[in-house]
């Protein structure tokens, strides 16, 4: 019975608690508690509350597709355009095709495990699968925040695991490999210049910056001559070429990515020569991009030139991002403090740097062993 007798009276009438339990239009259990004096008044209050609940027009329970739309709309004002674009693509390709019409209050372990099995059968790398899970989890956390559901059911299913999958070794250039690569690139640009093509120097400069600074591709593409002062590079922005339409100038990946990088002497010389060539051609503008001019060089062209230069040098072809690994690996093997490497790379947390590069400290391992070896019993 939803009417309970309580201790207390008012104007000679007994005190009653009126309690109504119901499920709202999002599937959440709700409860209304009110107090009335006198049994007739309590029964009348109960009728009024029940009528009020029935008169409320039930909203259609939200589907995964509708949740996706609300989630992306909310994140539009919180994330960089490139990050938002990546999030949208992951959810569109790996979540909506399987669950778009499912009401979020109907999500359970069985449904989510079936979704997880479907993703696992696609043959995606473990890293990609974990990224898919993380994006889906974040969207369902948004549903919890909006009070559409009380808890995130995906947490019970857990992330993808692949304990037997072979761990890929990090790819990078050693000092010797990079010198072969960049010297071949320079020779190619010299030959191109003889035939009147000076544009290829932009790629030579790009790969020099990548190796000597460890900057991300978008950060290099965003550099203008105004960003260089007192032999230092101010990293304050990034260029995104992944979204529809024209290039986007966005903030760097995170707050720690806004940093100042001291330029080593070899790169100072490369930049000075590049600037001199541009001024000689009367196409220098301090507001223009260092690599490209009025518009930064294209990502596809960077990839093509990277393959060409590595082929000419007869060295392995590494990804553009691996030049960043090459920078960090060179410093790590030279015993540079991991905190300085993290600062130069613009990592938001030093644990990211440690997780990625701690194995590249063989000299430290040997030094530690030597210290212990000298403690004779």
Helices and strands as residue ranges (DSSP letters): E 3-10, E 13-23, E 29-37, H 39-55, H 64-75, H 81-91, I 92-96, H 97-99, G 104-106, H 109-120, H 126-145, H 154-157, H 175-194, H 201-213, H 217-221, G 225-227, E 228-229, E 232-235, E 238-240, E 248-250, G 255-257, E 259-262, H 265-280, H 299-313, H 321-333, H 338-345, H 350-357, G 358-360, H 362-373
